[in-house]
Amino acid sequence: MTAQTTPATTVAGERESRHAPLILTLYGLYARGERNWLSVASLIGLMADLGVESRAVRSSVSRMKRREVLRAERREGVAGYSLADSTLQTLAEGDVRIFRQARASREDGWVLVVFSVPESEREKRHALRTALTRLGFGTAASGVWIAPGHLADEARRTLERRELSAYADIFTGDHVAFGDPRQKVRSWWDLDELTVMYADFLHRYRPVLDTVTRREPRPLEAFRTYVPMLTQWRRMPYRDPGLALELLPPEWNGVAAGELFDRLHTLLSAPAAAHAAGVFHVR
């Protein structure tokens, strides 16, 4: 008998998909400093502080285990979860983009990745596209991806680590003719989508900055603000290649959003970590 998808199960699945990014944020922030492990009780406690009930947490974790994002691991008889090696690598790559993203200049030129994958290895094509998207590459043509030149070394290292280098060639150079680069970048990247994402972040968290600037938040308050804020923010550096400002629209709001994130990170990360440390433990 084939299981049927009902509205209730669809809603439940959507909720679980919303919870998984929060769980991944918690592991990225706190588990790596605790020998890459959180007990089940600690994870459920931290998620409860974010308003997520234990049954939803367990369901989300089950899905993350099936996707090989997390793995079950007992330590000294205590049940818990650790990050899979591939997830640890992905988070390490993401740290640079999330917390220390560089802004390109026109002098950096461009890097092109040209790839061709046999139809029999379609999963490699998907892996390549995923890796390049996470690096901030845009699409210049079918099988031709483009990014600011300062990402060339990172692209090479990423494709080598993921064993995808056999399918790709990497070139660097300048745009020398035909068309205004400011118009070209609008076809290579969805800047309108990024603008909307940044606008939503600014709308949601500017009032928060006003509040925490006037009054230092308590650890629990900081935790409840910081983890969802970081979870929303970390989607954007993967979409944004950090283009030179002169190539971006005059109304570009990515810089203001980045400055807002940096200030909130500075104000909230330490008290949020203090709260988390009071919840999780490794025995």
TARAWO-V679252 format. One record per backbone hydrogen bond with DSSP energy under -0.5 kcal/mol. CO is the residue of the C=O (numbers start at 0). NH is the residue of the N-H. E is the energy in kcal/mol with one decimal. If there is no record, write none. Layout:
BEGIN
co-><CO | CO>
nh-><NH | NH>
e-><E | E>
END
This chain:
BEGIN
co-><3 | 5 | 6 | 7 | 8 | 9 | 10 | 11 | 12 | 13 | 14 | 15 | 16 | 17 | 18 | 19 | 20 | 21 | 22 | 23 | 24 | 25 | 25 | 26 | 30 | 30 | 30 | 31 | 37 | 38 | 39 | 40 | 41 | 42 | 43 | 44 | 45 | 46 | 46 | 47 | 52 | 53 | 54 | 55 | 56 | 57 | 58 | 59 | 60 | 61 | 62 | 63 | 63 | 64 | 68 | 70 | 72 | 74 | 77 | 78 | 79 | 80 | 81 | 83 | 84 | 85 | 86 | 87 | 88 | 89 | 90 | 91 | 92 | 93 | 94 | 94 | 95 | 96 | 104 | 105 | 108 | 109 | 110 | 111 | 111 | 112 | 112 | 113 | 117 | 118 | 120 | 120 | 121 | 122 | 123 | 124 | 125 | 126 | 127 | 128 | 129 | 130 | 131 | 132 | 137 | 137 | 140 | 142 | 143 | 143 | 144 | 145 | 146 | 147 | 148 | 150 | 151 | 152 | 153 | 154 | 155 | 156 | 157 | 158 | 158 | 159 | 163 | 164 | 166 | 168 | 170 | 172 | 173 | 178 | 179 | 179 | 180 | 182 | 183 | 183 | 184 | 187 | 188 | 189 | 190 | 191 | 192 | 193 | 194 | 195 | 196 | 197 | 198 | 199 | 200 | 201 | 204 | 205 | 206 | 207 | 208 | 209 | 210 | 217 | 218 | 219 | 220 | 221 | 222 | 224 | 225 | 226 | 227 | 228 | 229 | 231 | 232 | 232 | 234 | 235 | 235 | 238 | 241 | 243 | 244 | 248 | 252 | 253 | 254 | 255 | 256 | 257 | 258 | 259 | 260 | 261 | 262 | 263 | 264 | 267 | 268 | 269 | 270 | 271 | 272 | 273 | 274 | 275 | 275>
nh-><5 | 9 | 10 | 11 | 12 | 13 | 14 | 15 | 16 | 17 | 18 | 19 | 20 | 21 | 22 | 23 | 24 | 25 | 26 | 27 | 28 | 29 | 30 | 31 | 33 | 35 | 36 | 34 | 80 | 42 | 43 | 44 | 45 | 46 | 47 | 48 | 49 | 49 | 51 | 50 | 56 | 57 | 58 | 59 | 60 | 61 | 62 | 63 | 64 | 65 | 66 | 68 | 69 | 67 | 83 | 81 | 79 | 77 | 74 | 39 | 72 | 37 | 70 | 87 | 88 | 89 | 90 | 91 | 92 | 93 | 94 | 95 | 96 | 97 | 98 | 99 | 99 | 100 | 107 | 108 | 148 | 172 | 146 | 113 | 170 | 114 | 144 | 168 | 120 | 121 | 123 | 124 | 125 | 126 | 127 | 128 | 129 | 130 | 131 | 132 | 133 | 134 | 136 | 135 | 139 | 145 | 143 | 114 | 139 | 140 | 112 | 137 | 110 | 150 | 151 | 154 | 155 | 156 | 157 | 158 | 159 | 160 | 161 | 163 | 164 | 162 | 166 | 167 | 115 | 113 | 111 | 109 | 175 | 180 | 182 | 183 | 184 | 186 | 186 | 187 | 188 | 138 | 190 | 193 | 194 | 195 | 196 | 197 | 198 | 199 | 200 | 201 | 202 | 203 | 204 | 205 | 208 | 209 | 210 | 211 | 212 | 213 | 214 | 221 | 222 | 223 | 224 | 225 | 226 | 228 | 229 | 230 | 231 | 232 | 233 | 234 | 235 | 236 | 238 | 238 | 239 | 240 | 103 | 246 | 247 | 251 | 256 | 257 | 258 | 259 | 260 | 261 | 262 | 263 | 264 | 265 | 266 | 267 | 268 | 271 | 272 | 273 | 274 | 275 | 276 | 277 | 277 | 278 | 279>
e-><-0.7 | -2.4 | -2.4 | -2.4 | -2.4 | -2.3 | -2.3 | -2.3 | -2.2 | -1.4 | -1.8 | -2.0 | -0.7 | -0.7 | -2.2 | -2.6 | -2.2 | -2.4 | -2.3 | -2.7 | -2.5 | -2.8 | -0.9 | -1.4 | -1.7 | -1.6 | -1.0 | -0.6 | -2.4 | -2.5 | -2.6 | -2.3 | -2.7 | -2.5 | -2.1 | -1.6 | -0.6 | -0.7 | -2.4 | -1.8 | -1.8 | -2.7 | -2.1 | -2.4 | -2.7 | -2.1 | -1.8 | -2.3 | -2.4 | -2.1 | -1.9 | -3.1 | -1.1 | -1.5 | -2.3 | -2.4 | -0.6 | -1.8 | -2.3 | -2.4 | -2.5 | -1.9 | -2.3 | -2.5 | -2.2 | -2.1 | -2.7 | -2.3 | -2.2 | -2.1 | -1.8 | -0.7 | -0.9 | -2.8 | -2.6 | -0.5 | -1.9 | -0.5 | -1.6 | -1.4 | -2.3 | -2.1 | -1.8 | -0.5 | -2.8 | -0.5 | -2.7 | -2.4 | -2.1 | -1.0 | -1.4 | -1.1 | -2.2 | -2.1 | -2.6 | -2.5 | -2.6 | -2.5 | -2.7 | -2.5 | -2.2 | -0.9 | -2.5 | -1.5 | -0.6 | -2.6 | -2.5 | -2.0 | -2.1 | -1.8 | -2.6 | -3.1 | -2.8 | -2.1 | -1.9 | -2.4 | -2.4 | -2.5 | -2.4 | -2.4 | -2.1 | -2.7 | -2.1 | -3.3 | -0.8 | -1.5 | -1.7 | -1.2 | -1.9 | -2.6 | -3.3 | -3.2 | -0.8 | -0.5 | -1.4 | -2.3 | -2.5 | -0.8 | -1.4 | -1.6 | -2.2 | -1.6 | -1.6 | -1.7 | -2.5 | -2.0 | -2.2 | -2.7 | -2.4 | -2.3 | -1.9 | -2.7 | -2.7 | -2.2 | -2.4 | -2.0 | -2.1 | -2.0 | -2.0 | -2.7 | -1.8 | -1.6 | -2.1 | -2.9 | -2.6 | -2.5 | -1.3 | -3.5 | -1.9 | -1.9 | -2.9 | -2.2 | -2.3 | -2.5 | -2.6 | -1.0 | -1.9 | -0.8 | -0.6 | -1.2 | -2.2 | -0.6 | -3.1 | -1.9 | -1.5 | -2.0 | -2.0 | -2.2 | -2.3 | -2.1 | -2.5 | -2.4 | -2.0 | -2.4 | -3.0 | -2.1 | -2.0 | -2.7 | -2.0 | -2.3 | -2.3 | -2.0 | -1.9 | -2.3 | -2.5 | -1.0 | -0.7 | -1.6 | -2.5>
END
